[in-house]
Amino acid sequence: MKKNLIPLRLCLIVFIILLSRFYFISTEEKMEIQSLKEYEYVKNKDLDDASLIKLAYLSVFLTDFDTEKSKDILDRLIEIQEENGEISDNVNSKLSTGLCIFSLIVGYERTGEEKYKEAALKGGDFLIKEIEEWKATNEIKITKISKNARHEGNPKSSIECYYWTSPNDLGIMALGLGALASYDTRYLDYAKELGDALYAMQLENGGWYDGYAQIPIRRDQSSWYVVMAMLGMWQCYRNVGDEKYLESLLEAEKWFLNMWDGGSIYDILAYEENYTKALSEGRVLGTSKDMRFDYKRYEETNERDYVASSEYTYYYGEHSFLLSNTLLMNLGIKINEKNLKLSFDHILKNRDDDPSNWFLLSLWLVRNRE
């Protein structure tokens, strides 16, 4: 009788060991496992109607799993590219081109196919022309709220002016141009110029305004704008190693922690109806230096449709926080494992099947960390 119990006991011991191994697995390891699950979903997904932005993120994620599928996407980006180097589908041309440059150069470095590098360099030339036109046509204009920036209301160029500039543009353009740094120093120079502008525009609390601050309802800070600025600083730090870019990343991460609530991040993108509601309740911080709205306790500002055609609901704050964490992890910087786990688990619990762009990028960053 006792002999018959031995195999059962062994099986039980093995089961407990395996269970404890799974239970105590790190979030980084869970993210690597999740990458495989997302690939199983993505590889069978019909991408005919996918947006340009979605395609760019997908091509980067797929480089780890399916080079041929990634190349198919990159070929579509090249087909869309204009003669002047712009890659856009009627969205922000500077932002979409910067993102596509990044995906093209990742594809080139994985496949060695020159056409991807040529398209990326062509896109870089387009962005350089856009930057020069930006500086030539927009004067330095000071707004009241910009005095809360690191430049204290004394920007050196119009690129640093919130009146004209949005940090998500600068961040994604720097992401693309910085990816070309090893191919021509002028791309690096312009990436640094954008990174320095972001550094000068960063606010005392570590975030950035959404930009174009002449629009009253946009005097706010949103997690997705902050993390796009961080993408540019991440790229600049990787290329240059200047500690000020790392300092900027760490300050931005503190901003996220101040918006963090045990797994959920309250995104505070200010819709007009939320602004009106805040005014009626006396919740606009008119006496504050940065004239920012206090939306931290307004959970309904966080959850909303990503785009009308999307198959999922996008939790801006949680996905942004996860991406901010993985940017630091990719650089080998230690982050708070507890916060990472809670946010990652929160996303898995609340998301729909279709993975968001930033969730895929976060998984890629963890898989390719230094």
N, C-alpha and C positions, 0 to 999 in steps of 0.2 A: 504493500500500500504506500509506504513511504517512498519507495523507488519510483512509483508512478507520479508522485508529486514533484520530483526533481525537475523533469522537463518543464512542467507548468511554472515552477518557481523561476527557472532560468528565463523562460519567455517573459514572465512578469518583470524580472530585473532588466532584461533588454528593453522592454517597452518603457519602463520608467526612465532608463538612460536616454532613450531616443526622445521621449517626451520632454525631459529636462533640457536636452540639447536644443530642441526646437523652442522651448519656452525662454531659454536664456540666450538665444541667438541675438546678436547685436542688430540694431536697426539698419546699419550699413549692409550687413549680410542679407537682411530681409529685403532691402531695396534691390540688391543684386538678383535675388530670387524673383522679385516682382518684375524685374526687367524681362525675364524669360516669359512670364505670364502675359505681359503687355505685348511682347513680340508675337505670341501666338494669336492674340486678338488682331493686331495691326496687319499682320502678313496676309490676312484674308479680307481685309477691309477694302471696299471699293473707293478709290481715291479720285475718281473722275470729277466729282464736284467739290473736292477739297479746296480750300482757299490757298492762296500763295503762301501766306504766313504758316498755315498748318503744314504745307508740303516742306517748307524750309526746315521746320523743327523735326518732322518725321525723317527727313533724309539724314540728319545728324544722328538721331537715335538708331536708325537702321544700319549705320556703318558697322556696328558691333555684331550684327547678326546676318544681314542679307545684303551683300555688296551690290548684287544685280538689281534688286528692288530700289536700293538707294540711288544707283546710277540712273534708273528710269526716271526717278523724281528730278534729279539734277539735270537731266536732259530736257525736262519740261521747263525748268527755270531758264535754261539757255534759250529755248524757243520763245519765251516771253520777253527776254531781254531786248531793249531798244538799242538802236545803233549808238546812241550816246552813252550806253552803259547802264541806264536805269532799268531796274527790275521791279515792276509794280503792276498791280491789278486794280487800279483806281482807289488805292489807299495811300497813306502817307509814303511818298516815294523815297524819301531819305531813310526812313525807318525800314521799309521793306527791302530796299537795296542793301542796307547794312547787314540785315539778317541773312539775306541770300548770299552775300559775299562770304559770311562766316560758314554757311553750310557748304558752299562750293569749295572753299579751301580745305575744309575738313574732308570732303569727298576726294579732292585731289591728293591730299596727303595719304589717304587710305588706298586709292586706286592707282595713282601715278599718271592718270590721264590728263594730258596737257590742256585739253579743251576746258576743263573745269578751272584750272589756274588762269587761263587767258580770260575767261568770262569774269572771274573774281577780280582780276586786275582792272579790267574794263569798268567794272562796277565801282572800284576804288577811285578811278579817275573821275567818274561822274560825281561821287561824293565830294571830292576835292574842289571841283568847280562849283558845287552847291555851297560849300563852306565859304569860298571866296566871294561869291555873289551875296551870300548872307551878310558878310562883314561890310561889303561895299554899299549895300542898299539900306541897311538898318543902322541908324545912329545909336549911340549910347543913350539910353533913356532910363531914368531912375524911377522906380515906384516906391511908395511908402513901405510896402511889405518887404521889399528886397533888402532893407537895412538889417534884417535878421540873418542875412547870409554871412558867410565867412568873409566876403569882401566888404562887408559893412556898408553897402550902398555905394561902393566905389569900384564898379567893374572896369576892367581894362579894355573890353571890346563888347560889341553888341551880342556876341555869342554868350556872354555871361549875364545878359539882361533877361530877367523873367518876363519883361514886356514882350520880347520877341521869341524867347527860347523855351523849349520844353525839355526837361531832363531825360525823358524817354527817347527823344530824337538823338540827343547827344550820346546817351548810353549805348544805344544799338548801333549808331554810326561808329563809335569808338570800338565796339565789339568787332565790326567788320573790318575797319581799317587796321586795327591792331593785329588781326589775323594775317594781314599781308606784310607785317613788319620785316620778316626775314627776306622778302623779295625785293624791296626797295625802301631805302631809309625815309623817303618823303612820305610814305604811308604811315610810318611810325611817327614822324613829326606831327602829322595832322591828328593822329590818334592821341598823342600826348596833349596837343592843343585842346582837344575836346575833353580829355581827362582833367586837365588843369582848370578848364572852365567849370566842370562839374564840382571839382574840389572847392573852387571859389564860391560857387552857388550853394553849397551845402549849408543847411540851417543849424542853428545852435542845438537843436534837439536831435541832429543826426540824419534827418530826412531831407527831402526836397519838396518844394511846391510842385503842383502838377504843371505849372507853367502858364504862359500867356495870361499873366495876372491882371491884365486890363479888363478881363471878364469877371465881374463880381462873383458869380456863383462858382468860379473855379479857384477861389482863394482857399484851397484845401490841400491836404496831403493824402495821397492814395498809395496803398501798398504796392500796386502794380507799377506805378511810376517810380517809386523808390527802388524797387528791385531791378527795373530796367536801367536806371542810373548805375546800380551796383554792377550790372553786367559789363558796362564800360570800364568801371574802375578795376574790376577783376582782370579784364584783358590788359589794361595798362600796367597793372602790377606784374602780371606774368611776363610782359615784354620788357619792362624797364627795371622793375625791382625797387622803384622809389618807395620808401616807407610811407610817404604821405598818401599814396593810393590805398595801402593797407590800412592806414589810420582811418581813412574815409570809409572803407568797408566795415571796419569794426564799429565805428560810430553809427553807421546805418543799421547794423545788427542790433545795437542798443535801442534804436528807434523801434524796431520790430518787437523787441522784448517789452517795451513800454506799452505796446498795443496788444500784447499777448495775454490770453486769459485761459490758461490751462489746456491748450490744444487748439483753441479757436483764436483767429486774429480778426479784430474788427476793422475791416476796410472802411475808409471814410470818404470815398469819392462822393462829392456833394452833388446830389441831384437837386433841381430847383425846388421840388416839393419838400425835400428834406430841409433845405435852407429856410423855406417859409415856415415849416413846422418849428425849426430851431428858433427862429425869430420870435414866433408867438409864445414860445415857452421860455424866452430869455436865455437861450443856450448858445448864442453867438458870442464868442469871447472878444467883444469889441475893445476891451481894455488891454487885451493881450498884445504883446509886441508883434506877433506874427499874424494877428487877426484871423486865426484859424478857428474853425468850428469845432466844438466839442461833441464828436459823434461816437466817442469810444463806447458808450453804453447803448447805442442804437444798433442792435443786431440786424435789423432789417436792411441796413445799408450794405450789408456784406453779401447776402445771397441774392443772385439775380441771374438772368440768362446771359450767357457769354456773348453770343450773337444770335440773331433771329433764326439762322439756319442750323444752329448747333444742336447736337443730340444730347447734350448734357448741361447741367447747371454748374456754373463755375463759382467756386468759393475763392474769390480773389485773394483774401487775406491769407488763408491757409496755404494755398499753392505758392504765393509770393514768399511766405515765411520759409517754406520748405526749400525753395530755390535759393533764398539768401543763405540758408544753412549749408547747402551743398556747394555753393560757390566757395565758401570758406573751407569746407572739407576737401574740395578739389585741390586747394593750395596747401593742404597738409596742416591746416589750423584746427586745433581741438575746439569742438563745440560742445554744448550741453546735451548729453545723450538723452536725458530725460525729456527735455523739450522737443528734441528731434523725434523721439518715439511717439510722444503724445500727438504731435502734429501729423506725422505720417499715418498713425492709426486713425486719426480724425478724418483724414482725406479718404482712406480706404473704406471707412464706415459710411461716409456721406456721399461719395461720388457715384456717378452713373458709370455705365460700362465704358464709354468712350473716354480714353485718357486725355487730359488737357495737355496743351503744348508744354507748359512749364513742368508738369509732372514728368513728362518724357525727358525733358532737358535735365531735370534733377537726377533722374536715374542714370542718364548718360554721364553726368559730372561725377557721380559716385563711382561708376565703373572705370572712369578714366582719371581718377585722382592721382596726384603725385605721391 
